[in-house]
């Protein structure tokens, strides 16, 4: 039931019925209309019965075999396996009047496909998912009109395509929208977003053209994860490292705005990032490349480096202003204030 709730609340349709612009629909009493109830959760829970570890030879098994260590090592890489004899039989009532067929014998994978399609076809997906993507790519507080245009692109109704759910159309709608590209938006204090720690690290790598002598990259990432307090695929819960509606106290909360990434912005992550810069920039250790076992081989050519060749051309005294402007452009989108410069 927990997964049945999460797939609706977090990953597809959210908690309330949405207008195309992302605002909640209200009943006659002004109360938000919920997208599902406990009965819906129970029905969706039936959909996912019968699933087990993909690396196990049977349903009731923990992936461990003394004679086959691969079963345990790859337990998170194998796709989960459906055991139809363990799957809840009979029809399941889904949202908006959908009901799965009474498969005989039970067919768990067919039920899952129908349930996923049921959620995918829900009117909420465009504005719900579209807003999340805008927050990750452009700004924490998109206007309802911006959300509406992106939701229409998801629905296949905008100028970028006619296929529902086409990610290329969705991304184009987000990045090419007038709010995303407007110079006025860039000058608006309520526009934009804070980069989360790992994205800051990746921006540094992109700004200075991270490269290796071999073209291959090895990175254990210990020296990245420790200062940043953030690691890909290691969020503490299904709610990610931060909540999408988080409001830090102070001017942002007072303005009734949100700033999700600030939830993991604290003295530890800020000082950790500065310590990381010392390692990555000053000491040239932007990635961890080292051998674990004696005689493993020499992978030093896989150790990454930052390329400062463009910047070194501007280190002469007469070009310092151009160097500062270049760093402003590639690191701060040219938005450093005159005082900072």
C-alpha positions as CSV (number, residue, x, y, z in Angstrom):
1,X,0.0,0.0,0.0
2,X,2.9,2.3,0.7
3,X,4.2,1.9,-2.9
4,X,0.7,2.2,-4.3
5,X,0.3,5.6,-2.5
6,X,3.7,6.8,-3.5
7,X,3.4,6.1,-7.2
8,X,0.3,8.4,-7.2
9,X,1.4,11.0,-4.7
10,X,5.0,11.4,-5.7
11,X,5.5,10.1,-9.2
12,X,2.4,10.8,-11.3
13,X,-0.6,12.8,-10.2
14,X,-0.1,14.3,-6.7
15,X,-2.6,14.8,-3.9
16,X,-5.3,17.1,-5.5
17,X,-7.1,17.3,-8.8
18,X,-5.3,19.9,-10.8
19,X,-6.3,22.6,-13.3
20,X,-4.1,22.7,-16.4
21,X,-2.1,25.6,-14.8
22,X,-1.1,23.5,-11.8
23,X,-3.5,25.0,-9.3
24,X,-5.8,22.6,-7.2
25,X,-9.4,22.2,-8.2
26,X,-11.8,23.1,-5.3
27,X,-15.2,21.9,-4.4
28,X,-18.2,24.1,-3.4
29,X,-16.7,24.6,0.0
30,X,-13.4,25.7,-1.3
31,X,-11.7,22.5,-0.3
32,X,-9.1,20.9,-2.6
33,X,-10.5,17.8,-4.4
34,X,-8.3,14.8,-3.6
35,X,-7.0,12.6,-6.5
36,X,-7.5,9.3,-4.6
37,X,-8.7,7.8,-1.3
38,X,-7.8,4.8,0.8
39,X,-9.9,2.5,-1.4
40,X,-7.9,3.6,-4.4
41,X,-4.7,2.8,-2.5
42,X,-5.9,-0.6,-1.6
43,X,-6.9,-1.4,-5.2
44,X,-3.5,-0.2,-6.6
45,X,-1.8,-2.2,-3.9
46,X,-3.3,-5.4,-5.5
47,X,-1.7,-4.4,-8.8
48,X,1.9,-4.8,-7.4
49,X,1.4,-8.1,-5.6
50,X,3.5,-11.0,-6.8
51,X,6.7,-9.0,-7.5
52,X,10.0,-10.3,-6.0
53,X,13.7,-10.0,-6.4
54,X,14.8,-10.4,-10.0
55,X,17.9,-12.3,-9.1
56,X,16.1,-14.9,-7.0
57,X,15.2,-18.3,-8.4
58,X,11.8,-18.3,-6.5
59,X,9.3,-15.9,-4.9
60,X,10.0,-16.4,-1.2
61,X,13.8,-15.8,-1.4
62,X,16.4,-13.3,-0.3
63,X,19.0,-12.9,-3.0
64,X,21.9,-14.8,-1.5
65,X,23.5,-18.1,-2.5
66,X,26.9,-19.2,-1.2
67,X,27.5,-20.9,-4.5
68,X,26.4,-17.9,-6.7
69,X,27.5,-14.6,-5.3
70,X,26.3,-12.9,-8.4
71,X,22.7,-13.4,-7.2
72,X,23.3,-11.0,-4.3
73,X,25.7,-8.6,-6.0
74,X,23.2,-7.9,-8.8
75,X,20.0,-7.8,-6.8
76,X,19.4,-4.1,-7.5
77,X,20.4,-4.4,-11.2
78,X,18.0,-7.1,-12.2
79,X,14.4,-6.1,-13.1
80,X,11.9,-7.3,-10.5
81,X,10.2,-10.6,-11.4
82,X,6.5,-11.2,-11.4
83,X,5.2,-14.5,-10.0
84,X,1.7,-14.8,-11.2
85,X,0.7,-17.5,-8.7
86,X,1.4,-14.9,-6.0
87,X,-0.4,-12.1,-7.7
88,X,-3.8,-11.0,-6.4
89,X,-6.4,-12.5,-8.8
90,X,-9.6,-10.8,-10.1
91,X,-10.3,-7.3,-11.4
92,X,-8.9,-4.2,-9.8
93,X,-10.7,-0.8,-9.7
94,X,-8.5,2.0,-10.8
95,X,-9.0,5.8,-11.2
96,X,-11.6,7.4,-13.4
97,X,-13.7,4.2,-13.7
98,X,-10.9,2.0,-15.1
99,X,-11.1,-1.6,-14.2
100,X,-8.5,-4.3,-15.0
101,X,-9.8,-7.5,-16.8
102,X,-10.3,-10.6,-14.7
103,X,-7.3,-12.4,-16.1
104,X,-7.6,-16.2,-15.8
105,X,-4.9,-17.3,-15.0
106,X,-3.7,-14.1,-13.2
107,X,-1.4,-11.9,-15.2
108,X,0.5,-9.5,-13.0
109,X,2.5,-7.7,-15.7
110,X,-0.6,-7.1,-17.7
111,X,-2.3,-5.5,-14.6
112,X,0.8,-3.3,-14.0
113,X,0.8,-2.1,-17.6
114,X,-2.9,-1.1,-17.4
115,X,-2.4,0.6,-14.0
116,X,0.6,2.6,-15.3
117,X,-1.4,3.6,-18.4
118,X,-4.3,4.6,-16.2
119,X,-2.0,7.0,-14.3
120,X,-0.3,8.2,-17.5
121,X,-3.7,9.1,-19.0
122,X,-4.8,11.1,-15.9
123,X,-5.3,14.8,-16.5
124,X,-3.0,15.7,-13.6
125,X,0.2,14.3,-15.1
126,X,0.9,17.2,-17.5
127,X,0.7,20.0,-14.9
128,X,2.1,17.9,-12.0
129,X,5.1,16.4,-13.8
130,X,5.6,19.6,-15.9
131,X,5.9,21.7,-12.8
132,X,8.5,19.4,-11.3
133,X,10.6,19.5,-14.4
134,X,10.4,23.3,-14.6
135,X,11.6,23.4,-11.0
136,X,14.5,21.2,-11.8
137,X,15.5,23.0,-15.0
138,X,14.6,26.6,-14.7
139,X,12.9,28.1,-11.7
140,X,11.4,27.1,-8.3
141,X,8.3,29.3,-8.7
142,X,7.0,29.1,-12.2
143,X,3.9,31.1,-13.0
144,X,0.6,29.3,-13.6
145,X,0.7,30.4,-17.3
146,X,4.2,28.8,-17.6
147,X,2.9,25.5,-16.1
148,X,-0.1,25.6,-18.4
149,X,2.1,25.9,-21.5
150,X,4.3,23.1,-20.4
151,X,1.4,20.9,-19.5
152,X,-0.1,21.4,-22.9
153,X,3.1,20.3,-24.5
154,X,3.0,17.2,-22.4
155,X,-0.5,16.6,-23.6
156,X,0.5,17.0,-27.2
157,X,-1.4,20.2,-27.6
158,X,1.4,22.8,-27.9
159,X,3.6,23.9,-30.8
160,X,6.3,21.3,-30.2
161,X,4.5,18.1,-31.0
162,X,1.2,16.1,-31.0
163,X,2.2,13.0,-29.0
164,X,1.2,12.8,-25.3
165,X,4.1,12.3,-23.1
166,X,6.8,13.1,-25.6
167,X,9.8,14.2,-23.5
168,X,11.4,16.1,-26.4
169,X,8.3,18.3,-26.7
170,X,8.2,18.8,-22.9
171,X,11.8,19.8,-22.6
172,X,11.5,22.2,-25.6
173,X,8.5,23.8,-24.0
174,X,10.3,24.3,-20.7
175,X,13.6,25.7,-22.0
176,X,12.2,27.7,-24.9
177,X,9.4,29.3,-22.9
178,X,9.2,33.1,-22.8
179,X,9.7,33.0,-19.0
180,X,12.8,30.8,-19.3
181,X,14.4,33.0,-21.9
182,X,13.3,36.5,-20.9
183,X,15.9,39.0,-19.7
184,X,13.2,40.4,-17.5
185,X,12.9,37.0,-15.7
186,X,16.7,37.0,-15.1
187,X,16.4,40.4,-13.3
188,X,13.4,39.2,-11.2
189,X,14.4,38.3,-7.6
190,X,11.6,35.8,-7.5
191,X,12.9,33.9,-10.5
192,X,15.5,31.1,-10.8
193,X,16.6,28.5,-8.3
194,X,19.5,27.5,-6.1
195,X,21.7,24.8,-7.5
196,X,21.8,21.6,-5.4
197,X,25.3,20.6,-4.3
198,X,26.0,17.9,-6.8
199,X,24.8,20.1,-9.7
200,X,27.3,22.7,-8.5
201,X,30.0,20.1,-8.8
202,X,28.9,19.1,-12.3
203,X,28.7,22.7,-13.4
204,X,32.3,23.2,-12.4
205,X,33.3,20.1,-14.4
206,X,31.4,21.5,-17.5
207,X,32.6,25.0,-17.1
208,X,36.3,23.9,-17.3
209,X,35.8,21.0,-19.7
210,X,36.7,18.1,-17.5
211,X,38.8,15.6,-19.4
212,X,41.1,12.6,-19.0
213,X,44.1,11.5,-21.0
214,X,42.5,8.2,-22.0
215,X,39.0,9.5,-22.6
216,X,37.7,7.1,-19.9
217,X,36.5,8.3,-16.6
218,X,37.0,6.5,-13.2
219,X,35.5,8.2,-10.2
220,X,34.9,6.6,-6.8
221,X,33.4,9.9,-5.7
222,X,34.3,9.6,-2.1
223,X,36.0,13.0,-2.2
224,X,32.8,14.4,-3.8
225,X,30.2,12.9,-1.6
226,X,31.8,13.7,1.7
227,X,31.9,17.5,1.3
228,X,28.6,17.8,-0.6
229,X,26.5,15.5,1.6
230,X,24.7,14.4,-1.6
231,X,25.2,11.3,-3.7
232,X,23.3,10.2,-6.8
233,X,20.8,7.4,-6.1
234,X,21.3,7.8,-2.3
235,X,18.5,10.2,-1.2
236,X,17.4,9.5,2.3
237,X,13.8,8.8,1.2
238,X,11.5,8.6,-1.8
239,X,10.9,12.3,-1.2
240,X,14.4,13.0,-2.6
241,X,17.0,15.1,-0.8
242,X,14.5,18.0,-0.5
243,X,10.7,18.6,-0.8
244,X,9.4,20.3,-3.8
245,X,7.4,22.7,-1.7
246,X,10.0,23.5,0.9
247,X,10.0,27.1,2.2
248,X,13.1,28.3,4.0
249,X,12.2,30.7,6.9
250,X,12.9,34.4,6.2
251,X,12.3,36.5,3.1
252,X,11.3,33.5,0.9
253,X,8.7,32.2,3.3
254,X,7.5,35.8,4.0
255,X,7.0,36.2,0.2
256,X,5.1,32.9,0.1
257,X,7.6,31.4,-2.3
258,X,9.4,28.1,-2.3
259,X,13.0,27.2,-2.7
260,X,13.4,23.4,-2.5
261,X,17.2,23.1,-2.7
262,X,17.6,25.3,0.5
263,X,16.4,22.3,2.5
264,X,19.8,20.8,2.2
265,X,21.7,24.1,2.4
266,X,23.2,24.4,5.8
267,X,26.5,25.1,7.5
268,X,27.8,21.6,6.8
269,X,26.9,21.5,3.1
270,X,28.1,25.1,2.5
271,X,31.5,24.7,4.2
272,X,31.8,21.2,2.7
273,X,31.5,22.8,-0.8
274,X,34.2,25.3,-0.1
275,X,36.4,22.5,1.2
276,X,35.6,20.5,-1.9
277,X,36.7,23.5,-4.1
278,X,40.0,23.4,-2.4
279,X,40.5,19.8,-3.4
280,X,39.0,20.0,-6.9
281,X,40.4,23.3,-8.0
282,X,43.5,24.1,-5.9
283,X,44.8,20.5,-5.6
284,X,43.5,19.2,-8.9
285,X,41.6,16.3,-7.3
286,X,38.2,16.7,-8.9
287,X,37.7,12.9,-9.2
288,X,38.9,9.9,-7.2
289,X,41.0,7.5,-9.2
290,X,42.9,4.9,-7.3
291,X,43.5,1.2,-7.3
292,X,41.9,-1.0,-4.7
293,X,43.8,-4.2,-5.2
294,X,47.5,-4.8,-5.5
295,X,48.5,-5.5,-9.0
296,X,45.2,-4.2,-10.4
297,X,46.8,-2.1,-13.1
298,X,47.6,1.5,-13.7
299,X,44.5,3.7,-14.4
300,X,46.2,7.0,-13.9
301,X,45.3,8.1,-17.4
302,X,41.6,7.8,-16.3
303,X,42.1,10.5,-13.7
304,X,40.2,13.6,-14.6
305,X,41.5,17.1,-14.9
306,X,40.1,20.6,-15.4
307,X,41.1,22.5,-18.5
308,X,42.0,26.1,-17.7
309,X,43.6,26.9,-21.1
310,X,41.0,29.5,-22.1
311,X,41.4,31.3,-18.7
312,X,45.2,31.2,-18.8
313,X,45.1,33.2,-22.0
314,X,43.6,36.1,-19.9
315,X,45.9,36.1,-16.8
316,X,48.1,39.0,-18.1
317,X,47.5,42.2,-16.2
318,X,45.8,43.9,-19.1
319,X,43.2,41.2,-19.4
320,X,42.1,40.7,-15.8
321,X,38.7,42.4,-16.4
322,X,38.0,40.0,-19.3
323,X,39.0,37.1,-17.1
324,X,36.6,38.1,-14.4
325,X,33.8,38.6,-16.9
326,X,34.5,35.2,-18.4
327,X,34.3,33.5,-15.0
328,X,31.1,35.5,-14.3
329,X,29.6,34.2,-17.5
330,X,30.5,30.5,-17.2
331,X,30.0,30.2,-13.5
332,X,27.2,32.7,-12.7
333,X,25.4,33.2,-16.0
334,X,26.8,36.8,-16.0
335,X,24.6,37.7,-13.1
336,X,27.2,38.7,-10.5
337,X,26.4,42.2,-9.1
338,X,28.8,45.1,-9.7
339,X,29.7,45.0,-6.0
340,X,30.7,41.3,-6.3
341,X,32.8,42.0,-9.4
